[in-house]
Amino acid sequence: MPESQESLSIKNWADDDKPREKLIKKGKSILSDAELIAILIGSGSRNESAVQLSQRILAAAHHNLNELGTLSLKQLMQFKGIGEAKAVTIAAALEIGRRRRSEEAQKILKISSSKNVFDLLQPIIGELQHEEFWIVFLNNSNTILQKEQLSKGGITGTLVDVRLVMKQALELGAVGLILAHNHPSGTLKPSAADISITKKLKQAAELLDIKVLDHLIVTQKDYYSFADKGIL
């Protein structure tokens, strides 16, 4: 094996440069995202190390693990050096991370800011490739009574049953509602449909002395709050 190719083999690296040994000696938090992925895939190709391959994969996902988690097995396998087994390993690890975030989000019992809503719903809808509309029902102390999907597949293609929403709010004893939906495109700008449905639900809620407290547009990395922007 030529020296340049032999040097790419992790077994020839100093211990501090080997991801597994580095994790054992210094702890998992010190490793970069690329080093953690390199541990998952174990080896690279003939011309690049596992870490270099992982860096290339991350670069294609704009160095964002959430974005990487949206890639299909087929898309992962387009990278030279990533076969089906490695693609499955990467996908499984990222799904575990998503579920962990989702479990953490379940611990949020009270809403005190728009960031709380984002943390609650981003693990559920932030990485979806289709649009979903959710409602969070709150009591008079802003404690979450229930969160529920209202529609799936895009607001413009769905007729919102306002009466059903209000009926459920009354049954739960809710005095506050927070609306939220995702934008798979990543844009944070509200559409005309977003503004229209907000106004429709707000007007209906006011007749029952229920307040629409906010409407969030959620993406992989960020959110837009109607309340924070003063347009509710």
C-alpha positions as CSV (number, residue, x, y, z in Angstrom):
1,M,0.0,0.0,0.0
2,P,1.4,3.5,-0.9
3,E,2.4,5.5,2.1
4,S,-0.3,8.2,1.4
5,Q,-3.0,5.5,1.5
6,E,-1.5,3.7,4.5
7,S,-1.5,7.0,6.5
8,L,-5.2,7.3,6.0
9,S,-5.8,4.1,8.1
10,I,-7.0,5.0,11.6
11,K,-4.8,2.3,13.1
12,N,-1.7,4.3,12.1
13,W,-2.9,7.5,13.8
14,A,-1.7,8.7,17.2
15,D,-4.1,7.7,20.0
16,D,-5.3,11.3,20.4
17,D,-6.3,11.3,16.7
18,K,-8.2,8.0,16.9
19,P,-11.9,8.8,17.5
20,R,-12.6,5.6,19.6
21,E,-9.5,6.0,21.7
22,K,-10.1,9.7,22.1
23,L,-13.6,9.1,23.4
24,I,-12.3,6.5,25.9
25,K,-9.5,8.7,27.2
26,K,-11.1,12.2,27.1
27,G,-14.9,11.6,27.0
28,K,-17.5,11.8,24.4
29,S,-18.2,15.6,24.6
30,I,-14.7,16.4,23.3
31,L,-15.3,14.7,19.9
32,S,-16.4,16.6,16.9
33,D,-19.6,15.6,15.0
34,A,-17.4,14.2,12.2
35,E,-15.4,12.1,14.7
36,L,-18.6,10.7,16.3
37,I,-19.9,9.7,12.8
38,A,-16.5,8.2,12.0
39,I,-16.9,5.9,15.0
40,L,-20.3,4.8,13.6
41,I,-19.1,4.0,10.1
42,G,-15.7,2.5,11.3
43,S,-13.8,3.0,8.0
44,G,-13.6,5.3,5.0
45,S,-12.7,4.6,1.4
46,R,-9.3,3.9,-0.1
47,N,-8.6,7.6,-0.6
48,E,-10.0,9.1,2.6
49,S,-10.2,8.3,6.3
50,A,-13.5,7.7,8.1
51,V,-13.2,11.2,9.7
52,Q,-12.6,12.8,6.3
53,L,-15.5,10.9,4.8
54,S,-17.7,12.0,7.8
55,Q,-16.6,15.6,7.3
56,R,-17.6,15.4,3.6
57,I,-21.0,14.0,4.5
58,L,-21.5,16.7,7.2
59,A,-20.5,19.5,4.7
60,A,-23.2,18.3,2.3
61,A,-25.7,18.7,5.1
62,H,-24.4,22.2,5.9
63,H,-22.8,20.8,9.1
64,N,-26.2,20.4,10.6
65,L,-27.1,17.1,12.3
66,N,-30.8,17.8,12.0
67,E,-30.5,18.2,8.3
68,L,-28.3,15.1,8.1
69,G,-31.1,13.2,9.8
70,T,-33.5,14.0,7.0
71,L,-31.4,12.2,4.4
72,S,-32.7,8.9,3.1
73,L,-30.7,5.7,3.0
74,K,-30.4,6.2,-0.8
75,Q,-29.0,9.7,-0.4
76,L,-26.5,8.6,2.2
77,M,-25.4,5.8,-0.1
78,Q,-24.5,8.2,-2.8
79,F,-21.4,9.1,-0.8
80,K,-18.4,6.9,-1.9
81,G,-17.5,4.7,1.0
82,I,-21.1,4.5,2.4
83,G,-22.8,1.3,1.7
84,E,-26.2,0.1,3.0
85,A,-24.9,-1.1,6.3
86,K,-23.1,2.2,7.1
87,A,-26.1,4.2,5.9
88,V,-28.4,2.3,8.2
89,T,-26.1,2.8,11.1
90,I,-26.0,6.6,10.6
91,A,-29.8,6.8,10.1
92,A,-30.4,4.7,13.3
93,A,-28.0,6.8,15.4
94,L,-29.6,10.1,14.3
95,E,-33.1,8.7,14.9
96,I,-32.1,7.8,18.4
97,G,-30.9,11.4,18.9
98,R,-34.2,12.7,17.5
99,R,-36.2,10.5,19.9
100,R,-34.1,11.6,22.8
101,R,-34.9,15.2,22.0
102,S,-38.5,14.3,21.8
103,E,-38.5,12.7,25.2
104,E,-36.8,15.8,26.6
105,A,-39.5,18.0,25.1
106,Q,-42.2,16.0,26.9
107,K,-40.8,17.4,30.2
108,I,-42.0,20.8,29.2
109,L,-45.2,21.2,31.1
110,K,-45.6,25.0,31.2
111,I,-45.2,27.6,28.4
112,S,-43.5,30.8,29.3
113,S,-42.0,31.8,26.0
114,S,-42.1,31.1,22.3
115,K,-38.8,29.2,22.7
116,N,-40.7,26.7,25.0
117,V,-43.1,26.0,22.1
118,F,-40.2,25.6,19.7
119,D,-38.5,23.1,22.0
120,L,-41.7,21.2,22.5
121,L,-42.7,20.9,18.8
122,Q,-39.4,21.0,16.8
123,P,-38.6,17.3,17.5
124,I,-42.1,16.4,16.2
125,I,-42.4,18.6,13.1
126,G,-39.1,20.4,12.6
127,E,-37.6,17.7,10.3
128,L,-40.7,16.6,8.4
129,Q,-40.8,16.8,4.6
130,H,-44.5,17.6,4.6
131,E,-46.4,20.3,6.5
132,E,-48.3,19.7,9.7
133,F,-50.5,22.1,11.7
134,W,-50.6,21.6,15.5
135,I,-52.5,23.2,18.4
136,V,-51.3,23.4,22.0
137,F,-54.1,23.8,24.5
138,L,-53.3,25.7,27.8
139,N,-55.0,26.4,31.1
140,N,-55.1,29.8,32.9
141,S,-51.5,29.3,34.2
142,N,-50.2,28.4,30.7
143,T,-49.8,24.7,31.7
144,I,-50.1,22.4,28.7
145,L,-53.4,20.4,28.8
146,Q,-52.9,18.7,25.4
147,K,-51.1,19.1,22.1
148,E,-52.7,17.8,18.9
149,Q,-52.2,17.6,15.2
150,L,-54.9,19.6,13.4
151,S,-54.0,18.9,9.8
152,K,-51.4,17.3,7.6
153,G,-50.2,18.0,4.1
154,G,-50.4,21.8,4.0
155,I,-52.6,24.5,5.3
156,T,-53.9,25.6,1.8
157,G,-55.1,22.1,1.0
158,T,-56.9,21.5,4.3
159,L,-60.2,22.9,5.6
160,V,-59.7,23.7,9.3
161,D,-62.7,22.7,11.3
162,V,-62.8,25.7,13.7
163,R,-65.9,24.3,15.5
164,L,-64.1,21.1,16.3
165,V,-61.1,23.0,17.7
166,M,-63.3,25.2,19.9
167,K,-65.3,22.2,21.1
168,Q,-62.1,20.5,22.1
169,A,-60.8,23.6,23.8
170,L,-64.0,23.8,25.9
171,E,-64.0,20.1,26.8
172,L,-60.4,20.5,28.0
173,G,-61.2,23.7,29.9
174,A,-58.5,25.5,27.9
175,V,-58.3,29.3,28.0
176,G,-55.3,29.7,25.7
177,L,-54.3,28.2,22.4
178,I,-50.9,28.2,20.6
179,L,-50.9,27.4,16.9
180,A,-47.8,26.0,15.2
181,H,-46.9,24.5,11.9
182,N,-43.7,23.6,10.1
183,H,-42.2,24.9,6.8
184,P,-40.2,22.1,5.2
185,S,-38.7,24.6,2.8
186,G,-36.9,26.3,5.7
187,T,-38.4,29.7,5.1
188,L,-39.6,31.6,8.2
189,K,-41.8,34.1,6.3
190,P,-45.6,33.6,7.0
191,S,-47.7,33.0,4.0
192,A,-51.1,34.6,3.3
193,A,-52.7,31.3,4.3
194,D,-50.8,31.3,7.6
195,I,-52.0,34.8,8.4
196,S,-55.6,33.9,7.3
197,I,-55.9,30.8,9.4
198,T,-54.5,32.6,12.4
199,K,-57.1,35.4,12.1
200,K,-59.9,32.8,11.6
201,L,-59.0,30.8,14.7
202,K,-58.4,34.0,16.8
203,Q,-61.8,35.5,16.0
204,A,-63.6,32.2,16.8
205,A,-61.7,31.8,20.1
206,E,-62.4,35.4,21.2
207,L,-66.2,34.6,21.1
208,L,-65.6,31.9,23.7
209,D,-63.2,34.1,25.8
210,I,-60.3,31.9,24.7
211,K,-57.1,33.6,23.6
212,V,-54.8,32.6,20.7
213,L,-51.5,33.4,22.4
214,D,-49.1,32.7,19.5
215,H,-48.6,31.1,16.2
216,L,-45.2,29.6,15.4
217,I,-43.6,28.6,12.1
218,V,-41.1,25.9,12.9
219,T,-38.1,24.8,10.8
220,Q,-35.2,22.5,11.4
221,K,-33.1,25.2,13.1
222,D,-35.3,28.2,13.9
223,Y,-38.8,29.5,14.4
224,Y,-40.9,32.6,13.7
225,S,-43.3,33.8,16.4
226,F,-46.3,35.9,15.5
227,A,-46.5,37.1,19.1
228,D,-42.8,38.0,19.2
229,K,-43.1,39.9,16.0
230,G,-46.2,41.8,17.2
231,I,-48.5,40.7,14.3
232,L,-50.9,38.4,16.2
